[in-house]
Amino acid sequence: MSALRGALADYLQVRRALGFKLDRAEKLLGQFVSYLEVQDTDVVTVDHALAWATLPGRSSWWHAMRLSAVRRFAVYLHNLDQRTQVPPPGLIAYRKHRATPYLYSDAEIHALVQAAGRLSSRICAATYPVLIGLLVATGMRFGEAIALDVGDFDPHTGVLTVRDGKFGKSRLLPLHPSTVTALRAYLEQRNRLLRARRLADSGALLISNAGTRPDHSRAQRTWRTLRTAAGLAPRSGNCRPRIHDLRHGFAVSTLLGWYRHGQDVPALLPRLSTYLGHTDPKHTFWYLSAAPELLALAGQRLDAHLGSGA
């Protein structure tokens, strides 16, 4: 192992000890070290970092993201080797375009669930309606849902435990009674299907046709099949029916309910942030811009506040 590759292993270990997952960073920085090895150098320079980050084939956002990963690594390396050059921030200009959330109607969610129930695999036809319902009812991340184990669901207290979520955080999700009932029924069906197929129990809450935890990429492909079968189409080039948008829908519905019932939304926002697993309420507040109705209700609340002279 080269000295630079050894330093990368140490860097990843240190940052992971701080709670960062770094799956993408590990892949990118491994590619960068390989690039430097081809260039026959063991020193990070701004020129090398920029040349690697801007290799053709991707957008300016991708180039900036690659350079950002190198920059963090270079800051670490500079403390070990003063020859290391740290790329300055903002070296690659880009505009990050955030996708417009696709807010599903009740009819569209119903169509997705119905399409999921018609999947050819009996196990998938049982699993995917529950997966969709769980995302709608809790707003949890797709990756968090497929990572759940049977032991993470407590049917007696009606609480779901999300372990090692984004940024390494875990949290407890109290569930609506209807969600608890649906998960109980699914667990019974799941166990019957495993026995009928003579499949080993992997311990995963949601299972694939092989009885194992759903594979992320394959589950995304199944989602695309379901949205086509449900008749869902993009509303614009920047607004497509993604599975992640079920999370947006949960947040927007919660905020709408609070506004309509006259609740103190700024005071309640940290609760929603905690439930969603956000590190800061400002990330949750972004959902205000996701729906015109939310903006209108927020505007009405502000007008009432200013009109009262408060």
PAZAPA-4460 file (N, C-alpha, C; in steps of 0.05 Angstrom, whole numbers, plus 32768, in hexadecimal, padded with zeros to 4 digits):
% residues 310
    n_x    n_y    n_z   ca_x   ca_y   ca_z    c_x    c_y    c_z   seq   type   mol
   8011   7FE8   8000   8000   8000   8000   8012   8019   8000     1      M     A
   800C   802C   7FEE   801B   8045   7FED   8015   8056   8006     2      S     A
   8027   8069   800B   8024   807A   8022   800B   808B   8020     3      A     A
   8004   8093   8007   7FEC   80A4   8003   7FD3   8093   8007     4      L     A
   7FD3   807A   7FFE   7FBC   8069   8002   7FB8   8062   8020     5      R     A
   7FCF   805F   802E   7FCE   805A   804A   7FC3   8072   8059     6      G     A
   7FCA   808A   8050   7FC0   80A3   805D   7FA2   80A6   8058     7      A     A
   7F99   809D   8040   7F7C   809E   803A   7F6D   808B   804D     8      L     A
   7F78   8073   8052   7F6B   8061   8064   7F69   806D   8080     9      A     A
   7F7E   807A   8089   7F7E   8087   80A4   7F6A   809E   80A4    10      D     A
   7F69   80AD   808F   7F56   80C4   808D   7F39   80BB   808F    11      Y     A
   7F33   80A6   8081   7F17   809B   8081   7F10   8090   809D    12      L     A
   7F23   8083   80A9   7F1F   8078   80C4   7F19   808E   80D8    13      Q     A
   7F29   80A4   80D7   7F25   80BA   80E9   7F0A   80C7   80E6    14      V     A
   7F02   80CD   80CD   7EE9   80DA   80C8   7ED1   80C8   80CE    15      R     A
   7ED4   80AE   80CA   7EBE   809C   80D1   7EBA   809A   80EF    16      R     A
   7ED0   809D   80FD   7ECE   809D   811A   7EBF   80B5   8124    17      A     A
   7EBD   80CA   8114   7EAE   80E2   811A   7E91   80E0   8111    18      L     A
   7E8A   80CA   8104   7E6E   80C5   80FD   7E68   80C8   80DF    19      G     A
   7E7C   80CE   80CF   7E77   80D0   80B2   7E79   80B5   80A5    20      F     A
   7E67   80B0   8091   7E67   8096   8084   7E7C   8095   806D    21      K     A
   7E7C   80AA   805C   7E91   80AD   8048   7E92   8097   8033    22      L     A
   7E7C   808B   802D   7E7C   8076   8018   7E84   8082   7FFD    23      D     A
   7E78   8098   7FF6   7E7F   80A5   7FDC   7E9B   80B0   7FDD    24      R     A
   7EA2   80BD   7FF3   7EBD   80C9   7FF6   7ED3   80B3   7FF3    25      A     A
   7ECE   809C   7FFF   7EE2   8086   7FFE   7EE6   807E   7FE1    26      E     A
   7ED0   807C   7FD2   7ED3   8073   7FB6   7EE1   8089   7FA5    27      K     A
   7ED9   80A2   7FA9   7EE5   80B8   7F9A   7F03   80BC   7FA0    28      L     A
   7F09   80BC   7FBA   7F25   80C0   7FC2   7F37   80A9   7FBA    29      L     A
   7F2C   8091   7FBA   7F3B   807A   7FB0   7F42   807D   7F93    30      G     A
   7F2E   8088   7F83   7F34   808E   7F67   7F48   80A4   7F64    31      Q     A
   7F47   80B8   7F75   7F5B   80CE   7F74   7F77   80C4   7F7A    32      F     A
   7F7A   80B3   7F8E   7F94   80A8   7F95   7F9F   8097   7F7D    33      V     A
   7F8D   8088   7F71   7F95   8078   7F59   7F9F   808B   7F43    34      S     A
   7F91   80A1   7F3F   7F99   80B5   7F2B   7FB5   80BF   7F31    35      Y     A
   7FBA   80C6   7F4B   7FD5   80D0   7F52   7FEA   80BB   7F4E    36      L     A
   7FE3   80A1   7F53   7FF7   808C   7F4F   7FFE   8089   7F31    37      E     A
   7FEA   808D   7F1F   7FEF   808C   7F03   8001   80A4   7EFB    38      V     A
   7FFD   80BB   7F09   800E   80D2   7F03   802A   80D0   7F10    39      Q     A
   802E   80BA   7F1F   8048   80B4   7F2C   804F   80CA   7F40    40      D     A
   803B   80D2   7F50   8040   80E6   7F65   8032   80DD   7F7F    41      T     A
   803D   80E5   7F95   8031   80DF   7FAF   802A   80F8   7FBE    42      D     A
   8028   810E   7FAF   8022   8128   7FBC   8008   8134   7FAF    43      V     A
   7FF6   813D   7FBF   7FDE   814A   7FB5   7FE4   8167   7FAF    44      V     A
   7FDF   816F   7F96   7FE2   818B   7F8E   7FC7   8195   7F84    45      T     A
   7FC5   81AF   7F83   7FAC   81BB   7F78   7FA8   81B3   7F5B    46      V     A
   7FBE   81B3   7F4C   7FBC   81AD   7F2F   7FB2   8190   7F2B    47      D     A
   7FBD   817D   7F3B   7FB4   8161   7F38   7F97   815E   7F41    48      H     A
   7F90   816B   7F57   7F75   8169   7F61   7F61   8174   7F4D    49      A     A
   7F67   818B   7F41   7F55   8197   7F2E   7F53   8186   7F14    50      L     A
   7F6A   817C   7F0B   7F6A   816B   7EF3   7F59   8152   7EF7    51      A     A
   7F5C   8146   7F0E   7F4C   812D   7F13   7F2E   8134   7F17    52      W     A
   7F28   8149   7F26   7F0C   814F   7F2B   7EFD   8157   7F12    53      A     A
   7F0B   8162   7EFF   7EFD   816C   7EE7   7F00   8159   7ECF    54      T     A
   7F07   8140   7ED4   7F07   812D   7EBE   7EEC   812D   7EB0    55      L     A
   7EEC   812C   7E95   7ED4   8130   7E86   7EBF   811A   7E8B    56      P     A
   7EA5   8122   7E86   7E90   810F   7E88   7E7A   8115   7E9C    57      G     A
   7E7E   8129   7EAD   7E6A   812F   7EC1   7E65   814D   7EC2    58      R     A
   7E52   8156   7ED3   7E4B   8172   7ED6   7E5E   8181   7EE8    59      S     A
   7E5B   819C   7EE8   7E6C   81AC   7EFA   7E67   81A6   7F17    60      S     A
   7E4E   819E   7F1D   7E48   8197   7F39   7E58   817E   7F41    61      W     A
   7E5A   816B   7F2F   7E69   8152   7F35   7E86   8159   7F38    62      W     A
   7E91   816A   7F27   7EAD   8172   7F29   7EB2   8180   7F44    63      H     A
   7EA0   8192   7F4C   7EA4   81A0   7F65   7EA2   818D   7F7D    64      A     A
   7E90   817A   7F7C   7E8D   8166   7F91   7EA7   8155   7F94    65      M     A
   7EB2   814D   7F7D   7ECB   813D   7F7E   7EE2   814E   7F8A    66      R     A
   7EE4   8167   7F82   7EF9   8178   7F8C   7EF5   817D   7FAA    67      L     A
   7EDD   817F   7FB3   7ED7   8183   7FD0   7EE1   816B   7FE0    68      S     A
   7EDC   8153   7FD6   7EE6   813B   7FE4   7F04   813B   7FE6    69      A     A
   7F12   8143   7FD0   7F2F   8145   7FD1   7F39   815A   7FE4    70      V     A
   7F2A   8171   7FE5   7F33   8187   7FF6   7F33   817E   8013    71      R     A
   7F1E   8170   801C   7F1E   8167   8038   7F35   8154   803E    72      R     A
   7F3A   8143   802B   7F51   8130   802E   7F6B   813F   802F    73      F     A
   7F6E   8153   801E   7F86   8163   801D   7F8B   8172   8037    74      A     A
   7F76   817C   8043   7F79   818A   805D   7F85   8177   8071    75      V     A
   7F7B   815F   8071   7F86   814A   8084   7FA3   8144   807D    76      Y     A
   7FA9   8140   8063   7FC4   8139   805B   7FD9   8150   8061    77      L     A
   7FCF   8169   805F   7FE2   817F   8063   7FEE   817F   807F    78      H     A
   7FE0   8174   8092   7FEB   8172   80AD   8000   815D   80AF    79      N     A
   8001   814A   809C   8015   8135   809B   802C   813B   8088    80      L     A
   8026   8149   8073   8039   814E   805E   8036   816B   8054    81      D     A
   8048   817C   805B   8046   8199   8055   8047   819E   8037    82      Q     A
   804F   818A   8027   804F   818E   800A   8033   818D   7FFE    83      R     A
   8020   8183   800D   8004   8181   8003   7FF8   819C   7FFF    84      T     A
   7FEC   81A0   7FE8   7FDE   81B9   7FE2   7FC0   81B5   7FE6    85      Q     A
   7FB3   81C7   7FF3   7F96   81C5   7FF8   7F88   81D7   7FE4    86      V     A
   7F77   81CA   7FD3   7F68   81DA   7FBF   7F56   81EF   7FCD    87      P     A
   7F56   8208   7FC5   7F45   821C   7FD2   7F28   8217   7FCC    88      P     A
   7F16   821F   7FDE   7EFA   821B   7FDA   7EF0   822D   7FC3    89      P     A
   7EDC   8224   7FB5   7ED0   8233   7F9F   7EE0   8233   7F85    90      G     A
   7EF3   8220   7F83   7F04   821F   7F6B   7EF4   8217   7F53    91      L     A
   7EDF   8207   7F56   7ECE   8200   7F40   7EB2   820C   7F46    92      I     A
   7EA9   821D   7F35   7E8F   822A   7F38   7E79   8217   7F2E    93      A     A
   7E64   8216   7F3D   7E4D   8206   7F35   7E34   8210   7F42    94      Y     A
   7E1E   8209   7F37   7E04   820E   7F43   7DF6   81F4   7F48    95      R     A
   7DF0   81EF   7F62   7DE3   81D6   7F69   7DC5   81D9   7F65    96      K     A
   7DBA   81C8   7F53   7D9E   81C9   7F4D   7D8F   81B4   7F5E    97      H     A
   7D7F   81BD   7F70   7D70   81AA   7F81   7D57   81A2   7F73    98      R     A
   7D52   8188   7F73   7D3A   817E   7F65   7D21   8188   7F73    99      A     A
   7D0D   818E   7F62   7CF3   8197   7F6D   7CE5   817E   7F77   100      T     A
   7CDD   817E   7F91   7CCF   8166   7F9B   7CB6   8160   7F8C   101      P     A
   7CB2   8146   7F87   7C99   813C   7F7B   7C87   8135   7F92   102      Y     A
   7C72   8145   7F97   7C60   8140   7FAD   7C49   812F   7FA3   103      L     A
   7C48   8117   7FAE   7C34   8103   7FA4   7C18   8109   7FB0   104      Y     A
   7C04   8105   7F9F   7BE9   8106   7FA8   7BE2   80EC   7FB5   105      S     A
   7BCC   80EB   7FC5   7BC3   80D2   7FD1   7BBD   80BD   7FBB   106      D     A
   7BB2   80C6   7FA5   7BAB   80B4   7F8F   7BC5   80A8   7F83   107      A     A
   7BDA   80B7   7F81   7BF3   80AD   7F75   7C00   8099   7F88   108      E     A
   7BFF   809F   7FA2   7C0A   808C   7FB5   7BFA   8072   7FB5   109      I     A
   7BE0   8074   7FB3   7BCF   805C   7FB1   7BD6   804C   7F98   110      H     A
   7BDB   805A   7F81   7BE2   804C   7F68   7BFD   803E   7F6B   111      A     A
   7C10   804A   7F79   7C2A   803E   7F7D   7C28   8025   7F8E   112      L     A
   7C18   8026   7FA3   7C14   800F   7FB5   7C06   7FF8   7FA6   113      V     A
   7BF2   7FFF   7F95   7BE4   7FEB   7F86   7BF7   7FDE   7F72   114      Q     A
   7C08   7FEE   7F65   7C1B   7FE3   7F52   7C2F   7FD1   7F60   115      A     A
   7C38   7FD9   7F78   7C4B   7FC8   7F87   7C3E   7FAD   7F8E   116      A     A
   7C25   7FAD   7F94   7C17   7F94   7F9B   7C14   7F81   7F84   117      G     A
   7C19   7F8B   7F6C   7C16   7F7A   7F54   7C31   7F70   7F49   118      R     A
   7C46   7F75   7F58   7C61   7F6B   7F50   7C60   7F4C   7F4E   119      L     A
   7C6F   7F42   7F3B   7C6D   7F25   7F35   7C77   7F14   7F4C   120      S     A
   7C8B   7F1D   7F5B   7C95   7F0E   7F72   7C82   7F12   7F8A   121      S     A
   7C7A   7EFC   7F96   7C68   7EFE   7FAD   7C75   7F0D   7FC4   122      R     A
   7C8F   7F09   7FC8   7C9D   7F17   7FDD   7C9E   7F35   7FD7   123      I     A
   7CA6   7F3C   7FBF   7CA7   7F58   7FB8   7C8B   7F65   7FB9   124      C     A
   7C77   7F56   7FB1   7C5C   7F61   7FB1   7C52   7F66   7FCE   125      A     A
   7C5F   7F58   7FE1   7C58   7F5D   7FFD   7C6A   7F73   8009   126      A     A
   7C83   7F74   8000   7C96   7F87   800C   7C92   7FA4   8002   127      T     A
   7C8F   7FA8   7FE8   7C90   7FC3   7FDD   7C78   7FD4   7FE5   128      Y     A
   7C60   7FCA   7FE8   7C4B   7FDB   7FF3   7C51   7FE5   800F   129      P     A
   7C5D   7FD3   801F   7C65   7FDB   803A   7C7B   7FEF   803A   130      V     A
   7C8F   7FEB   8028   7CA5   7FFE   8026   7C9A   801A   801F   131      L     A
   7C89   801B   800B   7C7D   8035   8003   7C6D   8041   801A   132      I     A
   7C5C   8031   8027   7C4C   803B   803D   7C5D   8045   8054   133      G     A
   7C74   8038   8059   7C85   8040   806F   7C93   805B   8069   134      L     A
   7C9B   805F   8050   7CA7   8078   8048   7C93   808F   804A   135      L     A
   7C7A   8089   8042   7C65   809E   8043   7C5E   80A5   8060   136      V     A
   7C5D   8091   8071   7C53   8095   808C   7C69   80A0   809F   137      A     A
   7C82   809C   8098   7C98   80A4   80AB   7CAB   80B9   809F   138      T     A
   7CAC   80BC   8085   7CBF   80CE   8079   7CDC   80C5   807C   139      G     A
   7CE0   80AC   8083   7CFC   80A3   8086   7D09   80A1   806A   140      M     A
   7D23   80A0   806B   7D32   809E   8052   7D2F   8082   8047   141      R     A
   7D30   8080   802C   7D2E   8066   801F   7D43   8052   8029   142      F     A
   7D5C   805C   802B   7D72   804B   8034   7D6E   8042   8051   143      G     A
   7D62   8053   8061   7D5C   804C   807D   7D47   8036   807E   144      E     A
   7D33   8037   806D   7D1D   8024   806D   7D28   8008   8066   145      A     A
   7D38   8006   8051   7D41   7FEB   8049   7D56   7FE0   805B   146      I     A
   7D62   7FF1   806D   7D76   7FE8   8080   7D69   7FDE   809A   147      A     A
   7D4F   7FE1   809D   7D42   7FD9   80B6   7D44   7FBB   80BA   148      L     A
   7D47   7FB3   80D3   7D46   7F97   80DB   7D2C   7F92   80EA   149      D     A
   7D24   7F79   80EC   7D0B   7F71   80FA   7D0C   7F7C   8116   150      V     A
   7D23   7F7B   8123   7D25   7F84   813F   7D23   7FA2   8142   151      G     A
   7D23   7FB1   812C   7D20   7FCE   812E   7D03   7FD6   8131   152      D     A
   7CF1   7FC4   812D   7CD4   7FCA   8130   7CCA   7FBE   8149   153      F     A
   7CBF   7FCF   815B   7CB4   7FC5   8174   7C95   7FC7   8171   154      D     A
   7C88   7FB1   816C   7C6B   7FB1   8168   7C5B   7FB8   8181   155      P     A
   7C67   7FB6   8198   7C59   7FBB   81B1   7C58   7FD9   81B8   156      H     A
   7C6E   7FE7   81B3   7C6F   8004   81B8   7C68   8014   819F   157      T     A
   7C69   8006   8187   7C63   8014   816F   7C79   8027   8167   158      G     A
   7C92   801F   816D   7CA9   8030   8167   7CBC   8022   8154   159      V     A
   7CC7   8031   8141   7CDB   8027   812E   7CF5   8034   8134   160      L     A
   7D0B   8025   8135   7D25   8030   813A   7D35   8031   8121   161      T     A
   7D3E   8048   8119   7D4F   804C   8102   7D6C   804D   810D   162      V     A
   7D7C   803A   8106   7D97   8038   8110   7DAB   8041   80FB   163      R     A
   7DBF   8050   8105   7DD5   8058   80F3   7DCB   8065   80DA   164      D     A
   7DB9   8079   80DD   7DAF   8088   80C6   7DC4   809B   80BB   165      G     A
   7DBB   80AF   80AD   7DCE   80C2   80A1   7DDE   80D0   80B7   166      K     A
   7DF7   80D4   80B2   7E0A   80DF   80C6   7E0E   80CD   80DE   167      F     A
   7E06   80B3   80DB   7E0A   80A0   80F1   7DF7   80A3   8108   168      G     A
   7DE1   80B3   8104   7DCE   80B7   8119   7DB8   80A2   8119   169      K     A
   7DAF   809B   8132   7D98   8089   8135   7D81   8099   8141   170      S     A
   7D69   808F   813C   7D52   809D   8147   7D3A   808A   814A   171      R     A
   7D27   8092   815B   7D0F   8082   8160   7CF8   8090   8151   172      L     A
   7CE7   8080   8143   7CD0   808A   8135   7CB7   807E   8140   173      L     A
   7CA7   808D   8150   7C8D   8083   8158   7C7B   8081   813F   174      P     A
   7C6C   806B   813D   7C5C   8066   8125   7C3E   806A   812A   175      L     A
   7C30   8071   8115   7C13   8072   8117   7C08   8056   811B   176      H     A
   7BF3   8052   812A   7BE8   8037   812E   7BE3   8027   8114   177      P     A
   7BDA   8035   80FF   7BD5   8027   80E6   7BEF   801D   80D9   178      S     A
   7C05   802C   80DD   7C1F   8023   80D3   7C28   800A   80E3   179      T     A
   7C24   800B   80FD   7C2B   7FF4   810E   7C1C   7FDB   8105   180      V     A
   7C02   7FDE   8100   7BF2   7FC7   80F7   7BFC   7FBC   80DD   181      T     A
   7C02   7FCE   80CA   7C0C   7FC6   80B0   7C27   7FB7   80B2   182      A     A
   7C38   7FC0   80C3   7C52   7FB3   80C7   7C4F   7F98   80D4   183      L     A
   7C3D   7F96   80E7   7C38   7F7C   80F4   7C2E   7F68   80DF   184      R     A
   7C1B   7F70   80CF   7C10   7F5E   80BA   7C26   7F56   80A6   185      A     A
   7C37   7F69   809F   7C4D   7F63   808C   7C60   7F4F   8098   186      Y     A
   7C67   7F52   80B1   7C7A   7F40   80BE   7C6F   7F23   80BD   187      L     A
   7C55   7F20   80C3   7C49   7F05   80C1   7C4A   7EFA   80A5   188      E     A
   7C44   7F0B   8091   7C45   7F02   8076   7C62   7EFC   806D   189      Q     A
   7C74   7F0D   8075   7C91   7F0A   806F   7C9A   7EEE   8079   190      R     A
   7C94   7EE8   8092   7C9D   7ECE   809D   7C91   7EB6   808F   191      N     A
   7C77   7EB9   8087   7C6A   7EA3   8079   7C78   7E9F   805E   192      R     A
   7C7E   7EB5   8050   7C8B   7EB3   8036   7CA7   7EA7   8038   193      L     A
   7CB6   7EAE   804C   7CD0   7EA3   8050   7CCF   7E85   8054   194      L     A
   7CBB   7E7C   8065   7CB9   7E60   806A   7CB0   7E51   8050   195      R     A
   7C9D   7E5D   8041   7C93   7E50   8029   7CA9   7E4D   8014   196      A     A
   7CBB   7E61   8013   7CD1   7E60   7FFF   7CEA   7E52   800B   197      R     A
   7CE9   7E4A   8025   7CFF   7E3D   8032   7D18   7E4F   8031   198      R     A
   7D14   7E68   8036   7D2A   7E7C   8036   7D33   7E82   8053   199      L     A
   7D4D   7E85   8056   7D57   7E8D   8070   7D4E   7EA9   8078   200      A     A
   7D49   7EAD   8091   7D41   7EC8   809A   7D5A   7ED9   809F   201      D     A
   7D5C   7EEE   808E   7D74   7F00   8090   7D72   7F13   80A7   202      S     A
   7D5A   7F16   80B3   7D57   7F29   80C8   7D4E   7F44   80BF   203      G     A
   7D4E   7F49   80A4   7D46   7F62   8099   7D27   7F65   809C   204      A     A
   7D1E   7F7D   80A3   7D01   7F81   80A6   7CF4   7F7F   808A   205      L     A
   7CFE   7F8D   8077   7CF3   7F8C   805B   7D05   7F79   804B   206      L     A
   7CF9   7F67   803D   7D09   7F53   802F   7D05   7F53   8011   207      I     A
   7D19   7F4A   8003   7D18   7F48   7FE5   7D0E   7F2C   7FDE   208      S     A
   7D0C   7F27   7FC4   7D03   7F0D   7FBA   7D15   7EF6   7FC3   209      N     A
   7D2E   7EFD   7FC9   7D41   7EE8   7FD3   7D40   7EE5   7FF1   210      A     A
   7D2F   7EF4   7FFE   7D2D   7EF2   801B   7D41   7F03   802A   211      G     A
   7D52   7F12   801A   7D67   7F23   8026   7D5D   7F40   8027   212      T     A
   7D6D   7F51   8032   7D67   7F6E   8032   7D66   7F78   8015   213      R     A
   7D53   7F89   800E   7D52   7F94   7FF3   7D6C   7FA3   7FEB   214      P     A
   7D75   7F9D   7FD4   7D8C   7FAB   7FC9   7D84   7FC7   7FC0   215      D     A
   7D94   7FDB   7FC7   7D8D   7FF7   7FC2   7D88   7FFC   7FA4   216      H     A
   7D9B   7FF3   7F93   7D98   7FF9   7F76   7D80   7FEA   7F6A   217      S     A
   7D7D   7FD1   7F72   7D67   7FC1   7F67   7D4C   7FCC   7F71   218      R     A
   7D4B   7FD5   7F8A   7D32   7FE1   7F94   7D2B   7FFB   7F85   219      A     A
   7D40   800A   7F7E   7D3B   8023   7F6F   7D30   801C   7F53   220      Q     A
   7D3A   8006   7F47   7D2F   7FFE   7F2D   7D12   7FF5   7F2F   221      R     A
   7D0C   7FE7   7F45   7CF0   7FDF   7F4A   7CDF   7FF7   7F4D   222      T     A
   7CE9   800B   7F5B   7CD9   8024   7F5E   7CD3   8031   7F43   223      W     A
   7CE6   8031   7F31   7CE1   803D   7F17   7CCC   802D   7F08   224      R     A
   7CCC   8013   7F0B   7CB7   8002   7EFF   7C9C   8009   7F0B   225      T     A
   7C9B   800D   7F25   7C81   8013   7F32   7C76   802E   7F2A   226      L     A
   7C87   8042   7F28   7C7D   805C   7F22   7C73   805D   7F05   227      R     A
   7C7F   804D   7EF3   7C75   804B   7ED8   7C5A   803D   7ED8   228      T     A
   7C58   8026   7EE7   7C3F   8017   7EE8   7C29   8028   7EF4   229      A     A
   7C30   803A   7F06   7C1C   804B   7F14   7C15   8063   7F03   230      A     A
   7C22   8067   7EEC   7C1B   807D   7EDA   7C27   8097   7EE2   231      G     A
   7C3C   8097   7EF2   7C48   80B0   7EFB   7C5D   80B9   7EE6   232      L     A
   7C5D   80D3   7EE1   7C6F   80DF   7ECD   7C7B   80F8   7ED9   233      A     A
   7C93   8100   7ECF   7C9F   8119   7ED9   7C8D   8131   7ED4   234      P     A
   7C8C   8144   7EE7   7C7D   815C   7EE3   7C8D   8172   7ED5   235      R     A
   7CA7   816E   7ED6   7CBA   8180   7EC8   7CD5   8172   7EC7   236      S     A
   7CE8   817E   7EB9   7D03   8171   7EB8   7D10   8170   7ED3   237      G     A
   7D07   8181   7EE6   7D13   8181   7F01   7D01   8176   7F16   238      N     A
   7CEA   816C   7F0E   7CD7   8161   7F22   7CCE   8145   7F19   239      C     A
   7CDC   8131   7F23   7CD6   8116   7F1B   7CCD   8106   7F33   240      R     A
   7CBD   80F2   7F30   7CB3   80E2   7F47   7CC8   80CF   7F52   241      P     A
   7CD8   80DA   7F64   7CED   80CA   7F71   7CE2   80BD   7F8A   242      R     A
   7CEE   80A7   7F93   7CE6   809A   7FAC   7CEC   80AC   7FC3   243      I     A
   7D01   80BD   7FC2   7D09   80CF   7FD7   7CF3   80E4   7FDC   244      H     A
   7CE3   80E9   7FC8   7CCE   80FE   7FCB   7CB8   80F5   7FDD   245      D     A
   7CB6   80DB   7FE3   7CA2   80D3   7FF8   7CAA   80DF   8013   246      L     A
   7CC3   80E3   8017   7CCD   80F0   8030   7CC5   810D   8030   247      R     A
   7CC8   811A   8019   7CC0   8136   8017   7CA2   8139   801C   248      H     A
   7C93   8126   8012   7C76   8127   8015   7C6E   8125   8033   249      G     A
   7C7C   8114   8042   7C76   8111   805E   7C7C   812C   806D   250      F     A
   7C92   8138   8067   7C99   8151   8074   7C85   8167   806D   251      A     A
   7C7E   8169   8053   7C6B   817E   804B   7C50   817A   8058   252      V     A
   7C46   8160   8058   7C2C   815B   8064   7C2C   8162   8082   253      S     A
   7C42   815C   8090   7C44   8163   80AC   7C43   8181   80B1   254      T     A
   7C52   8190   80A1   7C53   81AD   80A3   7C37   81B9   809D   255      L     A
   7C2B   81AE   8087   7C10   81B8   8080   7BFC   81B4   8097   256      L     A
   7BFD   819D   80A3   7BEB   8197   80B9   7BEF   81AB   80D0   257      G     A
   7C08   81B0   80D6   7C0E   81C3   80EC   7C03   81DF   80E6   258      W     A
   7C08   81E8   80CE   7BFF   8203   80C6   7BE0   8204   80C7   259      Y     A
   7BD3   81F0   80BC   7BB6   81F1   80BB   7BA9   81F0   80D6   260      R     A
   7BB7   81E4   80EA   7BAC   81E3   8105   7BB7   81F8   8117   261      H     A
   7BC4   820C   810B   7BCD   8223   811B   7BE4   821D   812E   262      G     A
   7BF3   8208   8129   7C09   8201   813A   7C21   8214   8137   263      Q     A
   7C32   8215   814B   7C4A   8225   814B   7C5F   8216   813B   264      D     A
   7C60   821A   8121   7C72   820A   8110   7C8F   820D   8117   265      V     A
   7C9A   8226   811B   7CB6   8228   8122   7CBD   8218   813C   266      P     A
   7CAB   8218   814F   7CB0   8209   8168   7CAF   81EB   8164   267      A     A
   7C9E   81E2   8151   7C9B   81C5   814C   7CB0   81BA   8138   268      L     A
   7CBC   81CC   8129   7CCE   81C3   8114   7CE5   81B1   811E   269      L     A
   7CF1   81B7   8135   7D06   81A5   813E   7CFC   8188   8143   270      P     A
   7CE3   8185   8149   7CD8   816A   814D   7CD8   815B   8132   271      R     A
   7CCF   8169   811D   7CCE   815D   8103   7CEB   8157   80F9   272      L     A
   7CFD   8169   80FF   7D19   8165   80F8   7D24   814C   8104   273      S     A
   7D1E   8148   811E   7D27   8130   812C   7D1B   8117   8120   274      T     A
   7D01   8118   811A   7CF3   8101   810F   7CFF   80F9   80F4   275      Y     A
   7D05   810E   80E4   7D10   8109   80C9   7D2E   8102   80C9   276      L     A
   7D3B   8107   80E0   7D58   8102   80E1   7D69   8118   80D6   277      G     A
   7D5E   8131   80D5   7D6E   8147   80CC   7D81   8151   80E2   278      H     A
   7D98   815B   80DB   7DAB   8165   80EE   7DA5   8181   80F8   279      T     A
   7D94   818F   80E8   7D8E   81AB   80EF   7D72   81B2   80E4   280      D     A
   7D61   81C0   80F4   7D46   81C7   80EB   7D46   81D7   80D1   281      P     A
   7D5C   81E4   80CA   7D5C   81F4   80B1   7D59   81E1   8099   282      K     A
   7D62   81C8   809B   7D5F   81B6   8085   7D42   81AE   8082   283      H     A
   7D33   81AD   8098   7D17   81A7   8097   7D07   81BE   808D   284      T     A
   7D10   81D7   8094   7D01   81EF   808D   7D01   81F2   806E   285      F     A
   7D14   81E6   8061   7D15   81E7   8043   7CFB   81DD   8037   286      W     A
   7CED   81CA   8045   7CD5   81BF   8039   7CBF   81D4   8036   287      Y     A
   7CC2   81EB   8043   7CAE   8200   803F   7CAC   8208   8022   288      L     A
   7CC2   8206   8014   7CC2   820F   7FF8   7CB9   81F9   7FE5   289      S     A
   7CB2   81E1   7FF0   7CAC   81CB   7FDF   7C8F   81CB   7FD5   290      A     A
   7C7D   81DA   7FE3   7C61   81DA   7FDB   7C56   81F7   7FDC   291      A     A
   7C49   8200   7FC7   7C3D   821B   7FC8   7C2A   8220   7FDF   292      P     A
   7C1B   820B   7FE6   7C08   820E   7FFC   7C16   8213   8017   293      E     A
   7C2E   8207   801A   7C3D   820C   8032   7C47   8228   8033   294      L     A
   7C51   8233   801D   7C5A   824E   801C   7C43   8261   8021   295      L     A
   7C2B   825B   8017   7C14   826D   801B   7C0C   826D   8038   296      A     A
   7C0C   8256   8045   7C04   8255   8062   7C19   8263   8073   297      L     A
   7C32   825F   806C   7C47   826D   807B   7C45   828B   8077   298      A     A
   7C3E   8294   805F   7C3A   82B0   805A   7C22   82BB   806A   299      G     A
   7C0C   82AC   806B   7BF5   82B5   807B   7BFC   82B8   8098   300      Q     A
   7C0C   82A4   80A2   7C14   82A6   80BE   7C25   82BF   80C3   301      R     A
   7C37   82C5   80B1   7C48   82DC   80B4   7C37   82F6   80B3   302      L     A
   7C24   82F7   80A0   7C13   830F   809E   7C03   8313   80B8   303      D     A
   7BF9   82FD   80C3   7BEA   82FF   80DC   7BFC   8309   80F3   304      A     A
   7C15   82FF   80F3   7C27   8307   8107   7C2E   8325   8105   305      H     A
   7C33   832E   80ED   7C3A   834A   80E9   7C22   835C   80EE   306      L     A
   7C0A   8352   80E7   7BF1   8362   80EB   7BEA   8366   8108   307      G     A
   7BF3   8353   8118   7BED   8355   8135   7C00   8368   8143   308      S     A
   7C15   8371   8135   7C28   8383   8140   7C3B   8376   8153   309      G     A
   7C3C   835B   8152   7C4E   834C   8164   7C6B   8350   815C   310      A     A
***
